[in-house]
Amino acid sequence: MRLLISLRIITNKIWRDLIMLQCKNVTKKYMKMTAVNGVSIDFMPGRIYALLGSNGSGKTTLMKMIAGLVKPTSGDITLSGVPIGVETKKHIAYMPTESYFYNYMSCADIGKYYADFFEDFSLDQYYNYLNEMKLTPDMKASKMSSGMMAKLKLAVNLSRNASVIMLDEPLNGVDIVAREQVINAVISKASPDKIIIMSSHLVDELEAVIDYAVFIKDGVIVSQGDAENLRTASGMSIVDQYKRIYAY
Ligand SMILES: Nc1ncnc2c1ncn2[C@@H]1O[C@H](COP(=O)(O)OP(=O)(O)OP(=O)(O)O)[C@@H](O)[C@H]1O
């Protein structure tokens, strides 16, 4: 029995190590402008991460590099030891800030499209998320408000069984009541084999949900750590740390 338990612990550890996402000294330059500067983060499964920073601090650029959409100027990003590329892309779901569906598509069409495109997409989960977020299959992308579109993007991305789920500003355009639906949907996706990364300016809403916070300013990480440790060390909530770091 003990041997069995030890074996399970070791197997879990190997699995966890396997899906680790690592950014090592990552820099992205656009001509003379440095958007991300020497960023190193180890993302571990089973945790919800918040990338926090004011406008233009480099959050989206970092996410795009992890998603394989933008190439770092220098540094390494690996998932399970594999450099970001064709192989890693299928394990990473990335929700950008922009809406990216054809206007003529309904929620049902979008579900079918995703089911055809991604092996790990679950139509059942998708319909559950639509239902939870008060969207119906017949709704057309062209007729959606920005809040509805934000929820649709979220439903689509959470319905993938990807190892890494990255949500860029998932609360943008979402009203105060619907924010709870969004947060609950994200929490429902958290599991020991998944890394969830969210960026947001709305730190209040994320405070209770996140396990780990990364503060980025002008492309540089100014503070990062386990949310609880950061609170204990500073004697401040993540919200207050945010205000202190980004005060002008
Ligand atoms: N394609 C690009 N070409 C040139 N500069 C860019 C490009 N993309 C981003 N930048 C610049 O890189 C910096 C970081 O931008 P990024 O979008 O990563 O910030 P962000 O933290 O996501 O900001 P926001 O919260 O406003 O979305 C900004 O100064 C931005 O102008």
The ligand as an SDF file (V2000), in Angstrom:
LIG
                    3D

 31 33  0  0  0  0  0  0  0  0999 V2000
    3.4950   44.9010  -32.9110 N   0  0  0  0  0  0  0  0  0  0  0  0
    4.0420   45.8580  -32.1820 C   0  0  0  0  0  0  0  0  0  0  0  0
    4.8900   46.7460  -32.7310 N   0  0  0  0  0  0  0  0  0  0  0  0
    5.4740   47.7170  -31.9900 C   0  0  0  0  0  0  0  0  0  0  0  0
    5.2750   47.8820  -30.6660 N   0  0  0  0  0  0  0  0  0  0  0  0
    4.4390   47.0310  -30.0640 C   0  0  0  0  0  0  0  0  0  0  0  0
    3.7860   45.9820  -30.7720 C   0  0  0  0  0  0  0  0  0  0  0  0
    3.0290   45.2760  -29.8930 N   0  0  0  0  0  0  0  0  0  0  0  0
    3.1970   45.8770  -28.6960 C   0  0  0  0  0  0  0  0  0  0  0  0
    4.0370   46.9130  -28.7980 N   0  0  0  0  0  0  0  0  0  0  0  0
    4.4730   47.7860  -27.7030 C   0  0  0  0  0  0  0  0  0  0  0  0
    4.9930   46.9580  -26.6760 O   0  0  0  0  0  0  0  0  0  0  0  0
    4.6250   47.4780  -25.3960 C   0  0  0  0  0  0  0  0  0  0  0  0
    3.9080   46.3910  -24.6160 C   0  0  0  0  0  0  0  0  0  0  0  0
    2.6520   46.1650  -25.2290 O   0  0  0  0  0  0  0  0  0  0  0  0
    1.6420   45.0440  -24.7200 P   0  0  0  0  0  0  0  0  0  0  0  0
    0.4680   45.0350  -25.6450 O   0  0  0  0  0  0  0  0  0  0  0  0
    2.3730   43.7870  -24.5520 O   0  0  0  0  0  0  0  0  0  0  0  0
    1.2360   45.6210  -23.2840 O   0  0  0  0  0  0  0  0  0  0  0  0
    0.0460   45.2100  -22.3340 P   0  0  0  0  0  0  0  0  0  0  0  0
    0.6160   45.1290  -20.9700 O   0  0  0  0  0  0  0  0  0  0  0  0
   -0.6650   44.0090  -22.8350 O   0  0  0  0  0  0  0  0  0  0  0  0
   -0.8950   46.4850  -22.4390 O   0  0  0  0  0  0  0  0  0  0  0  0
   -2.4940   46.6170  -22.3300 P   0  0  0  0  0  0  0  0  0  0  0  0
   -2.8550   46.3340  -20.9110 O   0  0  0  0  0  0  0  0  0  0  0  0
   -2.7300   48.0490  -22.6990 O   0  0  0  0  0  0  0  0  0  0  0  0
   -3.1110   45.6650  -23.3090 O   0  0  0  0  0  0  0  0  0  0  0  0
    3.7850   48.7220  -25.6510 C   0  0  0  0  0  0  0  0  0  0  0  0
    4.6050   49.8580  -25.5180 O   0  0  0  0  0  0  0  0  0  0  0  0
    3.3210   48.5610  -27.0800 C   0  0  0  0  0  0  0  0  0  0  0  0
    3.1440   49.7980  -27.7080 O   0  0  0  0  0  0  0  0  0  0  0  0
  1  2  1  0
  2  3  1  0
  2  7  2  0
  3  4  2  0
  4  5  1  0
  5  6  2  0
  6  7  1  0
  6 10  1  0
  7  8  1  0
  8  9  2  0
  9 10  1  0
 10 11  1  0
 11 12  1  0
 11 30  1  0
 12 13  1  0
 13 14  1  0
 13 28  1  0
 14 15  1  0
 15 16  1  0
 16 17  2  0
 16 18  1  0
 16 19  1  0
 19 20  1  0
 20 21  2  0
 20 22  1  0
 20 23  1  0
 23 24  1  0
 24 25  2  0
 24 26  1  0
 24 27  1  0
 28 29  1  0
 28 30  1  0
 30 31  1  0
M  END
$$$$
